[in-house]
């Protein structure tokens, strides 16, 4: 905790959990998609479902999906901005089993047809936890520089990724690997101490069995 | 390095070096964040700038929250005071207008600085900016006093809580008022010890205050509690500057706040199920808002 956790963050109101956190979730999903979204289905659970209009949770998530930060005043007008650029979205109220009260499941598609489905919760004070990416259970906050690497489960993939990071003198603070089944789809979530250059990301994507590389900088 | 586990630690550290609490917090945080004191100061100055802007954002008659439950009261108050209908005089007028305006800006999706939370974001800036304006205090002194406020807030967060969901409104608007009271004392030249007493007195005054937002939204009663919270801070600072002490030290008041918060039933901790939120009128409003969400959902 530091002084700016107490006096801060700068954010669009009214709620750090229902607005600022929701915008962060949207922005993380946008970064995972990597492109302008053209279509999204946003499912809201619990308190998110009950109070989303009054808290502007819908505008915050759409704003995040458009790439806006939680302090960006364009969030106020994000629904119109989305409509103007041909980004279609649907908001649904759902009941997700055993989910945190402020949970959103967002399915988003870009112009090329790429689709990302993410479940994330806003856990208070603008902090969020990502729970699921494309059916793979994950658990990260996006508070550190985070590298997300969907890959094929195979021996040596983790070593090649960490080896490459080590050659750039990048220190790993926390790392988790998740997979659906042996030899199937898997995902690495790596939290590192410093910003990741595009050059590093470009090298990572060329490694065998690595399908995608997303770098999330702390919001 | 400071531990921020007691107000007493902050007072003693400041007294030992014959400095203000803000000076030692600024130095400590520069070290903690690995930046220069200039960088940290400028980051806080930027927060102050957003605080100033958030007042203007809501000070017009058409301000409306997303739910439609609130908005326009800051302007209404401004007009009434302009017409000479003031009870508290120029300083109180400024505090009240700013507190309502910032809280309404937050409710209507304006840009604010959480201090310590979004729901209580009007208290600290309204008090400091109003007094700075009224007493013509140099801006850097106002900005420095934000570090004293933050130091107090960190202690409260560590010993108790600054979240309504955990500790009720006493933990949000109470903490904000305690932070503002201490900062105000320092800004007006009071000693670190006086700042500690101001912090204690502001928090004492709202022990037990529950968090009971109507329809679960940060509007009713939050916006008006920002106004009363700001006045609470001014009262506590005034008493402390006169040399009046809190016989119960700030740290023990904070511990009492935590104990009271732990005793609050969940319906009184930001769930929108108890207190004002459970009144017939609030239930009607909540039902309407929930149905509006469904219709267009």
Interface residues (C-beta under 8 A of the other chain):
Chain A: X1 X2 X3 X4 X5 X6 X7 X8 X9 X10 X11 X12 X13 X14 X15 X16 X19 X20 X47 X49 X50 X51 X52 X53 X54 X55 X56 X59 X71 X73 X75 X76 X91 X92 X93 X124 X125 X126
Chain B: X4 X25 X29 X32 X33 X40 X43 X44 X46 X47 X50 X65 X66 X67 X69 X105 X106 X107 X108 X109 X110 X111 X112 X113 X114 X115 X116 X117 X118 X119 X121 X124 X146 X147 X149 X150 X151 X153 X154 X157 X158 X162 X163 X165 X179 X215 X216 X217 X218 X219 X272 X289 X290 X292 X293 X294 X296 X297
